[in-house]
Amino acid sequence: MDTPAKTGAHLDPDLKPDQILSPQEERRRRRAAALKAAEGLWKGRTDIPRDGAEFQDQLRAEWL
């Protein structure tokens, strides 16, 4: 049986001590936290195109 320490439930400050997350819910919360942390990471950069598809094309052109 997983304990909160094993599942990482202790890492969520909004989680009550008596709540234990299922492994699936814990993975979902970790993914959401990682995406939120990365949000806006490249905001304001002027050395790359703003359009993601254009940026991919630029990267791929360097590989040829």
HUWOGI-V243952 format. One record per pair of residues at least 4 apart in sequence whose ideal C-beta (glycine too) atoms are under 8 Angstrom apart, sorted by the first residue. I is the first residue (numbers start at 1). J is the second residue. D is the distance in Angstrom with one decimal. If there is no record, write none. Layout:
I&J&D / I&J&D
This chain:
2&6&4.7 / 2&7&4.6 / 2&20&7.4 / 2&23&7.2 / 3&7&7.1 / 3&20&7.8 / 4&8&7.9 / 4&9&4.0 / 4&10&5.1 / 4&17&7.8 / 4&20&5.7 / 5&10&6.0 / 7&20&6.9 / 7&21&6.2 / 7&23&6.5 / 7&26&5.5 / 8&12&8.0 / 8&26&6.0 / 8&30&7.6 / 9&15&5.6 / 9&19&7.1 / 9&20&5.7 / 9&21&5.1 / 9&26&6.6 / 10&15&7.9 / 12&21&7.6 / 12&29&6.5 / 15&19&5.2 / 15&21&7.1 / 21&25&4.5 / 21&26&4.4 / 21&29&7.1 / 22&26&6.9 / 23&27&6.4 / 24&28&6.5 / 25&29&6.4 / 26&30&6.4 / 27&31&6.4 / 28&32&6.4 / 29&33&6.3 / 30&34&6.3 / 31&35&6.3 / 32&36&6.2 / 33&37&6.4 / 34&38&6.5 / 35&39&6.6 / 42&48&6.8 / 48&55&5.6 / 48&58&7.8 / 49&54&4.1 / 49&55&4.8 / 49&58&6.4 / 50&54&7.9 / 51&55&6.6 / 52&56&6.5 / 53&57&6.5 / 54&58&6.4 / 55&59&6.6 / 56&60&6.2 / 57&61&6.3 / 58&62&7.2 / 59&63&7.2 / 60&64&7.2
